[in-house]
Structures are given as structure tokens and as C-alpha cells.
Amino acid sequence: MKETTLNYSARYVSVLLAGLLVLVVLCIVFLSLVPPVSKDELVHHLAVPKLYLKHGAMIELPFMLFSYYPMNLDLLYLIPLYFGNDIFPKFIHFSFALLTAGLLYGYLKRRTGAGYALFGAVFFLSIPIIVKLSISAYVDLGVVFFSFASLLLLLKWAESGLKKKFLILSGVMAGLAMGTKYNALVTALLLTLFVPILAAPRVKGNFFRSAVQGLLFLLIALLVFSPWMVRNYSWKKNPIYPLYEHTFNPQKSSPSGEDQAKEESTNSGLGVFVIREGIYQETWWEIALVPIRVFFEGQDGSPKHFDGKLNPFLLLLPVFAFWRLREDQEEMRKEKKAMLAFVVLFFAIAFFTSDLRIRYIAPIIPVLVVLSVMGAENLHRAIAKGMRGKGKNVAFALLVIALASALAYNGRYVVAQFKEVGPFGYIAGAVSREEYLDSHRPEYAAMRFINSHLPQDAKVMLIFLGSRGYYCDRDYVYGDEALGSVFQGSNSAEEMRSKLKGMGITHLLIYDPLFGRWVHSNLKESLEKGLKPFFLNYVKLIYSKNGFSVFALGDVSS
């Protein structure tokens, strides 16, 4: 009778989890049914495909450093953009979260049971950073899926007695991950190192044979990734441009400021300490605690707080996955150790090579979910084993409370997103697309003016817009480098005008507050003879709203 009650409770919880899974998916669907407003959508993931469609080909865009990044998912966004739909790319991105949840469910069902597998899928899909990515047309969820699939296939390869098809498929997935975003290079590197280690017991310590397996995995991954390397080599003589530019092109002694900043941030092992101590004013012990803080302190839009939010249970529950490890079957022990190694090494590489963002470590999230679920199962089993009679029901209730707390933490974030995104007015038609964009993107009004009033052959320089050019339908370039070469590097207003004309610029779109601060800091001495005459004589203000001003370049006196 007691067992029947326990089984009934387990079935009830499974039904509840299935309902929560549907609810989470529906919430993400509603949150996605609005025009794109996230920064990287407007800077990169939609902006570059839009320009490719405009020019009818994948052309080189020298002013966009990020246009040289691999673009497996971005190319998929071309299809809905071709038909004038910029909301559907979010669902393409979200589909990779669903695929990852499917992998989690399949793996966990085999290792722990259907109930725990359902929890793993719900837990993953509702983690704050996964929700935020799922409602944006980014590419990180593609990296998460391909990386996790590659890892699971590698574990399956080891379990199956080194059947070649699993190794080949794992290499393909690693290559697709690299072709989606550069941070998946870490995935490929780590899994290449894992291959000989996983193979060693099967080949009886034959180092050569183990190494050959690793080499085969790497060659397959590179082959799948190679189209992007060929493209970048043909354009920049660097297959992974802009990474390690000085290594591939040492003859370039003075890279652009943007290139240099990018390379410093990606190649400097001490960058994290310089940034967190110098910019964020953190002490050595605060920096040392970053691997723990990242699970508790995350905030959307705050680089200091890792620009995203995780769930503390992702740190707490995996600890119990390794409790009484000797009681696990040998294959299970190996898989847990491999997953732990992947998490620790991936995090360490990301931590020491960049200013840490949670998106940069996203490939470890499904692995942490697996370990979290296994930790929860271990807790339940251990507590139930140590109790008699009603102890099993008590253990089950305690487990449910702990896991419910983990889901409630995620749920609070999902609810907050509805307030931030405000989808229902737009979905119901009470708020138009223009009104929605005006309320979420202060520069949109100026962009709309440009699109409706400037001639088709206009070329706009965007100054201090954070590179958000997606909603500009005229040709545009970024003005960040021009601040130095044009405004600082000119001795007169006439020279400024001549340089801009030489670049084909017809209009300027300037975010006034930041431009004013930059002028005050950099052009104080030359303001009277250079910049002031330039704005008095050679540009005309034709529109201004929300601090964004549109200027027409020309001879005002004439």
C-alpha cells in the first residue's frame, strides 16, 4: 500500500512536470512574439544577414568585425528575413533549446528514470539565461546543442566499444558548434583531448591508436568547420579572424583599435584580472570567488555581473552527484568524471581568456543540469535508504521541496520577463510595431526618419549607437574609428568634411550625450578651430529625438 502511494505520488509529480514543461514553452513563445530589440540581434545576428540579402551575396563587410565570425545559425535567419519576418528567427534559435532539452530527457531517462528526466528538461528550459536566449535571435543555443550532442556522442562511443559512427557524428557536431560561434573552439579542443583518454581502456593502453582516434575526431570537426576558415583566409589570410591576428599576420604592425581590443580581450590570459580589478574595482578574493559568484550574482545587461543569470542549484546539486561514487556502475562513474572535467576545464578557459559572460560558458549548462539531476537522485536514494516506514515519503517530500525551489527561482525570472518585454499589447494589436520599437529602442525614431526621408543612395555614419544598425535601411558604417581619424586627426573643419566625403558619407546619426562627453574629453583644445566650424558650416540638423540627431553633410552657407 505504501509503495502504491509512493508510485501514485511519483506519477502525480511527473504529470505536474509535464504541465510545467508545456507552460514554460508557451511562456517563451509569447515572449518571442515581438519585434527584435536585443543588442546583438541589431548589431550582428540579424543585421549581417539583412545586408547579405540587400547585396544578394555573402560580401565582405570590413566595418563589421563580427561579420567575420562563423554564421551557421545566422544563415538560417536569412530565410525568414527574405520573407520580411524578423520574429521567426527567435523561434529558430529557441528550437535548439528544445533539441537540447530532448537530449537531456533521453540521456537522463536512461540513467535516472522518466520523472527525473522530465525535471531535467523543465529545469534547463526555465534557467534564466536559457529563457533570455530563447526569446532572442542569438546563436548561443546552437552552440549549446551541438556541444552537448558532441559530448554525449563521445560518451556513447566509449560505451559502445569505440564504434566509429559515434566518433564521426561527435566530430560533425563539434564542427557545427565551431561553425556557429568561436567559443565552441574550446569544445572541440577539450573533446579532442578527451578522445584518447576515453579510448585508452578499450585499446589496452596503445597510445598510438588512442592518438589516431583523437586526430580523426579533430579532422572531422575541422572539415565541417572549414568553409568558414576558407572564407576568412581568402579575405584576411587568417582562418579564424579576428582571433590571433598577430599570429597569422605578424607583418601587420598596427591593427585597428577595434581589432587590437578584440585580440587583447581574447588572447590575454591576465585580462580577467585587469578588468575586474581595474574597471570593476574588485579585490583579489572577489575575483577568486567568481566561479561561485557567477551562479548567484548574475544580472542581465551588466558586464560586471556576467551579463546573464544562472540558478544557484546548478552549483549546489552537482556536488551530490559524486556522493558515494563507488556505488555507481563503472560506466556511470566514467561519464560523471568526464562531465565534471568538461565543466571545470571549459569554465577555466573562459575565465582566464575573456571578461566572463554567462553566454560564453553556456555549453556547460546542460552538463550541469545532468549532474544536478543525478545529484538530486543520489540525495533521494540516500535519504530514503537511511529511513524506514514513512521515511521514504518524507525523503520524497524533501526532494520535491528542493526541486520545486529550484524551479520557483527560474519561475520568478520568467514572470519578470513578461513585465520587461511586455508582449501582450503587441500580440493583441493594441500596440503597433512602430510604437513597440519606439518604446524599447530610443534610436528607432531617428532610424525611421532616415528610412522615410533620406534618398536611397544615402550613406549614414552611426556615431555612438553601439553598432545597432539593423533598423537602418540605408547604407551605413560605424563611426567609432572615424572619431579618431576624422575628428581628432583633422586640423580644420574643411579637412573633416573632405575626409567624410571621401568615405562617401552623406549623413551622420549621432547619440548626442555620448558624443558630447567624448568631445569634452578629447577635443577640448581644438574645439574652436575644428569641430565647431564643422557643425556650423558643413552639416545641417534635420531631425532629433530622444538624444539621437540626424545631420545632413553639405555646405550650409550655400
C-alpha positions, 0 to 999 in steps of 0.5 A: 500500500505504501509503495502504491502511494509512493508510485501514485505520488511519483506519477502525480509529480511527473504529470505536474512536470509535464504541465510545467514543461508545456507552460514554460514553452508557451511562456517563451513563445509569447515572449518571442512574439515581438519585434527584435530589440536585443543588442546583438540581434541589431548589431550582428545576428540579424543585421549581417544577414539583412545586408547579405540579402540587400547585396544578394551575396555573402560580401565582405563587410570590413566595418563589421568585425563580427561579420567575420565570425562563423554564421551557421545559425545566422544563415538560417535567419536569412530565410525568414528575413527574405520573407520580411519576418524578423520574429521567426528567427527567435523561434529558430534559435529557441528550437535548439533549446528544445533539441537540447532539452530532448537530449537531456530527457533521453540521456537522463531517462536512461540513467535516472528514470522518466520523472527525473528526466522530465525535471531535467528538461523543465529545469534547463528550459526555465534557467534564466539565461536559457529563457533570455536566449530563447526569446532572442535571435542569438546563436548561443543555443546552437552552440549549446546543442551541438556541444552537448550532442558532441559530448554525449556522442563521445560518451556513447562511443566509449560505451559502445566499444569505440564504434566509429559512427559515434566518433564521426557524428561527435566530430560533425557536431563539434564542427557545427558548434565551431561553425556557429560561434568561436567559443565552441573552439574550446569544445572541440579542443577539450573533446579532442583531448578527451578522445584518447583518454576515453579510448585508452581502456578499450585499446589496452593502453596503445597510445598510438591508436588512442592518438589516431582516434583523437586526430580523426575526431579533430579532422572531422570537426575541422572539415565541417568547420572549414568553409568558414576558415576558407572564407576568412583566409581568402579575405584576411589570410587568417582562418579564424579572424579576428582571433590571433591576428598577430599570429597569422599576420605578424607583418601587420604592425598596427591593427585597428583599435577595434581589432587590437581590443578584440585580440587583447580581450581574447588572447590575454590570459591576465585580462580577467584580472585587469578588468575586474580589478581595474574597471570593476574595482574588485579585490583579489578574493572577489575575483577568486570567488567568481566561479561561485559568484557567477551562479548567484550574482548574475544580472542581465545587461551588466558586464560586471555581473556576467551579463546573464543569470544562472540558478544557484542549484546548478552549483549546489546539486552537482556536488551530490552527484559524486556522493558515494561514487563507488556505488555507481556502475563503472560506466556511470562513474566514467561519464560523471568524471568526464562531465565534471572535467568538461565543466571545470576545464571549459569554465577555466578557459573562459575565465582566464581568456575573456571578461566572463559572460554567462553566454560564453560558458553556456555549453556547460549548462546542460552538463550541469543540469545532468549532474544536478539531476543525478545529484538530486537522485543520489540525495533521494536514494540516500535519504530514503535508504537511511529511513524506514516506514514513512521515511521514504515519503518524507525523503520524497517530500524533501526532494520535491521541496528542493526541486520545486525551489529550484524551479520557483527561482527560474519561475520568478525570472520568467514572470519578470520577463513578461513585465520587461518585454511586455508582449501582450499589447503587441500580440493583441494589436493594441500596440503597433510595431512602430510604437513597440520599437519606439518604446524599447529602442530610443534610436528607432525614431531617428532610424525611421526618419532616415528610412522615410526621408533620406534618398536611397543612395544615402550613406549614414555614419552611426556615431555612438549607437553601439553598432545597432544598425539593423533598423537602418535601411540605408547604407551605413558604417560605424563611426567609432574609428572615424572619431579618431581619424576624422575628428581628432586627426583633422586640423580644420573643419574643411579637412573633416568634411573632405575626409567624410566625403571621401568615405562617401558619407552623406549623413551622420546619426549621432547619440548626442550625450555620448558624443558630447562627453567624448568631445569634452574629453578629447577635443577640448583644445581644438574645439574652436578651430575644428569641430565647431566650424564643422557643425556650423558650416558643413552639416545641417540638423534635420531631425532629433529625438530622444538624444539621437540627431540626424545631420545632413553633410553639405555646405550650409552657407550655400 
